[in-house]
Amino acid sequence: MATVFLPSGLASIAGVDQVVIDAPRVAELLSELARRYPALVDRLGGMAVAVDGDIYNDPDYVPIRADSEVYLIPRIAGG
């Protein structure tokens, strides 16, 4: 199962800074995270995702291995 690391803003809402989730792709992982922690639903869409060191802005179909490390990363707005 993949280990998901939450940034401090999400961790303070969820009450945990990491969670283990079994999911084949990022889309299913985010759905399961939202199911477990409903208070995160509105904030998950604003996250970039790093899977095993590679950062994705549109990660829905990125595959996840059982030993993957997944980091949720707040997107930084710029101009």
Backbone as JSON Lines, residues from 0, in Angstrom:
{"i":0,"aa":"M","n":[0.83,-1.18,0.0],"ca":[0.0,0.0,0.0],"c":[0.87,1.24,0.0]}
{"i":1,"aa":"A","n":[0.45,2.25,-0.72],"ca":[1.21,3.49,-0.84],"c":[1.11,4.31,0.45]}
{"i":2,"aa":"T","n":[2.18,4.99,0.77],"ca":[2.19,5.91,1.9],"c":[1.98,7.31,1.36]}
{"i":3,"aa":"V","n":[0.97,7.99,1.9],"ca":[0.61,9.34,1.47],"c":[1.02,10.3,2.58]}
{"i":4,"aa":"F","n":[1.8,11.31,2.21],"ca":[2.26,12.31,3.15],"c":[1.47,13.6,2.92]}
{"i":5,"aa":"L","n":[0.86,14.11,3.99],"ca":[0.03,15.31,3.89],"c":[0.82,16.54,4.31]}
{"i":6,"aa":"P","n":[0.64,17.67,3.6],"ca":[1.28,18.91,4.05],"c":[0.64,19.38,5.35]}
{"i":7,"aa":"S","n":[1.31,20.26,6.05],"ca":[0.86,20.66,7.39],"c":[-0.58,21.17,7.43]}
{"i":8,"aa":"G","n":[-1.02,21.91,6.41],"ca":[-2.39,22.43,6.39],"c":[-3.43,21.33,6.36]}
{"i":9,"aa":"L","n":[-3.19,20.29,5.56],"ca":[-4.12,19.17,5.5],"c":[-3.97,18.27,6.73]}
{"i":10,"aa":"A","n":[-2.74,18.12,7.19],"ca":[-2.5,17.27,8.36],"c":[-3.22,17.81,9.59]}
{"i":11,"aa":"S","n":[-3.27,19.13,9.73],"ca":[-3.95,19.71,10.89],"c":[-5.46,19.46,10.83]}
{"i":12,"aa":"I","n":[-6.01,19.38,9.63],"ca":[-7.44,19.11,9.47],"c":[-7.72,17.62,9.68]}
{"i":13,"aa":"A","n":[-6.89,16.76,9.09],"ca":[-7.11,15.31,9.17],"c":[-6.69,14.72,10.51]}
{"i":14,"aa":"G","n":[-5.77,15.38,11.19],"ca":[-5.29,14.84,12.46],"c":[-4.17,13.82,12.3]}
{"i":15,"aa":"V","n":[-3.69,13.63,11.07],"ca":[-2.56,12.74,10.79],"c":[-1.68,13.4,9.74]}
{"i":16,"aa":"D","n":[-0.39,13.06,9.73],"ca":[0.48,13.64,8.7],"c":[0.82,12.65,7.6]}
{"i":17,"aa":"Q","n":[0.47,11.39,7.8],"ca":[0.63,10.4,6.75],"c":[-0.41,9.3,6.92]}
{"i":18,"aa":"V","n":[-0.74,8.66,5.8],"ca":[-1.75,7.61,5.81],"c":[-1.38,6.59,4.74]}
{"i":19,"aa":"V","n":[-1.74,5.35,4.95],"ca":[-1.47,4.28,4.0],"c":[-2.76,3.96,3.25]}
{"i":20,"aa":"I","n":[-2.68,3.97,1.92],"ca":[-3.86,3.74,1.08],"c":[-3.5,2.79,-0.05]}
{"i":21,"aa":"D","n":[-4.38,1.85,-0.33],"ca":[-4.22,0.93,-1.45],"c":[-5.06,1.45,-2.61]}
{"i":22,"aa":"A","n":[-4.39,1.9,-3.67],"ca":[-5.1,2.45,-4.83],"c":[-4.22,2.25,-6.07]}
{"i":23,"aa":"P","n":[-4.83,1.96,-7.21],"ca":[-4.04,1.74,-8.43],"c":[-3.54,3.02,-9.08]}
{"i":24,"aa":"R","n":[-4.28,4.12,-8.9],"ca":[-3.92,5.4,-9.52],"c":[-4.22,6.53,-8.54]}
{"i":25,"aa":"V","n":[-3.69,7.71,-8.86],"ca":[-3.86,8.87,-7.98],"c":[-5.34,9.23,-7.81]}
{"i":26,"aa":"A","n":[-6.14,9.14,-8.86],"ca":[-7.56,9.49,-8.74],"c":[-8.25,8.67,-7.66]}
{"i":27,"aa":"E","n":[-8.0,7.37,-7.64],"ca":[-8.61,6.51,-6.63],"c":[-8.04,6.79,-5.24]}
{"i":28,"aa":"L","n":[-6.76,7.13,-5.19],"ca":[-6.13,7.47,-3.91],"c":[-6.78,8.72,-3.32]}
{"i":29,"aa":"L","n":[-6.98,9.75,-4.15],"ca":[-7.61,10.98,-3.66],"c":[-9.06,10.74,-3.25]}
{"i":30,"aa":"S","n":[-9.76,9.88,-3.97],"ca":[-11.14,9.54,-3.6],"c":[-11.19,8.85,-2.24]}
{"i":31,"aa":"E","n":[-10.26,7.93,-2.03],"ca":[-10.22,7.24,-0.74],"c":[-9.83,8.19,0.38]}
{"i":32,"aa":"L","n":[-8.91,9.08,0.1],"ca":[-8.51,10.07,1.11],"c":[-9.7,10.96,1.48]}
{"i":33,"aa":"A","n":[-10.47,11.38,0.48],"ca":[-11.67,12.2,0.73],"c":[-12.72,11.42,1.49]}
{"i":34,"aa":"R","n":[-12.83,10.12,1.22],"ca":[-13.81,9.29,1.93],"c":[-13.43,9.17,3.41]}
{"i":35,"aa":"R","n":[-12.14,8.96,3.67],"ca":[-11.68,8.81,5.06],"c":[-11.7,10.12,5.83]}
{"i":36,"aa":"Y","n":[-11.41,11.22,5.13],"ca":[-11.31,12.53,5.77],"c":[-12.16,13.53,4.99]}
{"i":37,"aa":"P","n":[-13.47,13.52,5.18],"ca":[-14.37,14.39,4.41],"c":[-14.04,15.88,4.5]}
{"i":38,"aa":"A","n":[-13.43,16.31,5.57],"ca":[-13.09,17.73,5.72],"c":[-12.02,18.17,4.72]}
{"i":39,"aa":"L","n":[-11.34,17.22,4.07],"ca":[-10.3,17.56,3.11],"c":[-10.82,17.75,1.69]}
{"i":40,"aa":"V","n":[-12.05,17.37,1.42],"ca":[-12.59,17.34,0.05],"c":[-12.34,18.64,-0.7]}
{"i":41,"aa":"D","n":[-12.67,19.77,-0.12],"ca":[-12.54,21.05,-0.81],"c":[-11.09,21.44,-1.08]}
{"i":42,"aa":"R","n":[-10.16,20.88,-0.36],"ca":[-8.76,21.29,-0.49],"c":[-7.94,20.36,-1.39]}
{"i":43,"aa":"L","n":[-8.41,19.16,-1.64],"ca":[-7.63,18.2,-2.41],"c":[-7.45,18.63,-3.87]}
{"i":44,"aa":"G","n":[-8.42,19.31,-4.44],"ca":[-8.33,19.73,-5.83],"c":[-7.25,20.77,-6.09]}
{"i":45,"aa":"G","n":[-6.8,21.43,-5.08],"ca":[-5.77,22.46,-5.23],"c":[-4.36,21.95,-5.0]}
{"i":46,"aa":"M","n":[-4.19,20.65,-5.03],"ca":[-2.9,20.06,-4.73],"c":[-2.23,19.52,-5.98]}
{"i":47,"aa":"A","n":[-0.92,19.71,-6.07],"ca":[-0.1,18.95,-7.01],"c":[0.25,17.66,-6.26]}
{"i":48,"aa":"V","n":[0.67,16.66,-6.99],"ca":[0.98,15.37,-6.37],"c":[2.35,14.9,-6.84]}
{"i":49,"aa":"A","n":[3.18,14.47,-5.9],"ca":[4.46,13.86,-6.25],"c":[4.36,12.37,-5.96]}
{"i":50,"aa":"V","n":[4.65,11.58,-6.97],"ca":[4.65,10.13,-6.81],"c":[6.07,9.65,-7.05]}
{"i":51,"aa":"D","n":[6.67,9.1,-6.01],"ca":[8.03,8.59,-6.09],"c":[9.01,9.62,-6.66]}
{"i":52,"aa":"G","n":[8.85,10.87,-6.24],"ca":[9.78,11.92,-6.6],"c":[9.44,12.72,-7.85]}
{"i":53,"aa":"D","n":[8.44,12.3,-8.62],"ca":[8.03,13.05,-9.81],"c":[6.76,13.83,-9.5]}
{"i":54,"aa":"I","n":[6.77,15.14,-9.8],"ca":[5.64,16.0,-9.48],"c":[4.7,16.1,-10.68]}
{"i":55,"aa":"Y","n":[3.4,15.98,-10.41],"ca":[2.37,16.05,-11.44],"c":[1.33,17.08,-11.05]}
{"i":56,"aa":"N","n":[0.96,17.95,-12.0],"ca":[-0.11,18.91,-11.76],"c":[-1.47,18.32,-12.1]}
{"i":57,"aa":"D","n":[-1.51,17.38,-13.03],"ca":[-2.75,16.69,-13.4],"c":[-2.51,15.19,-13.23]}
{"i":58,"aa":"P","n":[-2.56,14.71,-12.0],"ca":[-2.08,13.36,-11.7],"c":[-3.1,12.22,-11.76]}
{"i":59,"aa":"D","n":[-4.34,12.49,-12.13],"ca":[-5.39,11.49,-11.95],"c":[-5.05,10.08,-12.43]}
{"i":60,"aa":"Y","n":[-4.4,9.95,-13.59],"ca":[-4.15,8.63,-14.16],"c":[-2.73,8.12,-13.93]}
{"i":61,"aa":"V","n":[-2.0,8.78,-13.06],"ca":[-0.65,8.33,-12.72],"c":[-0.76,7.07,-11.87]}
{"i":62,"aa":"P","n":[-0.09,5.98,-12.31],"ca":[-0.17,4.73,-11.53],"c":[0.61,4.83,-10.22]}
{"i":63,"aa":"I","n":[0.15,4.04,-9.27],"ca":[0.78,3.99,-7.95],"c":[1.13,2.53,-7.66]}
{"i":64,"aa":"R","n":[2.35,2.3,-7.25],"ca":[2.78,0.95,-6.85],"c":[2.5,0.75,-5.36]}
{"i":65,"aa":"A","n":[2.55,-0.47,-4.93],"ca":[2.29,-0.77,-3.51],"c":[3.32,-0.11,-2.6]}
{"i":66,"aa":"D","n":[4.54,0.11,-3.1],"ca":[5.58,0.71,-2.26],"c":[5.81,2.19,-2.57]}
{"i":67,"aa":"S","n":[4.88,2.82,-3.28],"ca":[5.04,4.23,-3.65],"c":[4.94,5.16,-2.45]}
{"i":68,"aa":"E","n":[5.65,6.28,-2.57],"ca":[5.5,7.38,-1.63],"c":[4.83,8.51,-2.39]}
{"i":69,"aa":"V","n":[3.73,8.99,-1.86],"ca":[2.93,10.03,-2.51],"c":[2.88,11.25,-1.59]}
{"i":70,"aa":"Y","n":[3.29,12.39,-2.14],"ca":[3.25,13.64,-1.39],"c":[2.24,14.57,-2.01]}
{"i":71,"aa":"L","n":[1.36,15.12,-1.21],"ca":[0.43,16.16,-1.68],"c":[1.14,17.49,-1.45]}
{"i":72,"aa":"I","n":[1.16,18.33,-2.5],"ca":[1.92,19.56,-2.46],"c":[1.0,20.73,-2.82]}
{"i":73,"aa":"P","n":[0.89,21.72,-1.94],"ca":[0.07,22.89,-2.28],"c":[0.64,23.58,-3.51]}
{"i":74,"aa":"R","n":[-0.23,23.93,-4.45],"ca":[0.22,24.65,-5.63],"c":[0.51,26.1,-5.25]}
{"i":75,"aa":"I","n":[1.51,26.65,-5.87],"ca":[1.9,28.03,-5.6],"c":[1.44,28.89,-6.77]}
{"i":76,"aa":"A","n":[0.64,29.88,-6.47],"ca":[0.17,30.79,-7.52],"c":[1.24,31.83,-7.79]}
{"i":77,"aa":"G","n":[1.36,32.17,-9.02],"ca":[2.35,33.18,-9.38],"c":[1.82,34.08,-10.48]}
{"i":78,"aa":"G","n":[2.55,35.08,-10.78],"ca":[2.06,35.98,-11.81],"c":[3.14,36.74,-12.48]}
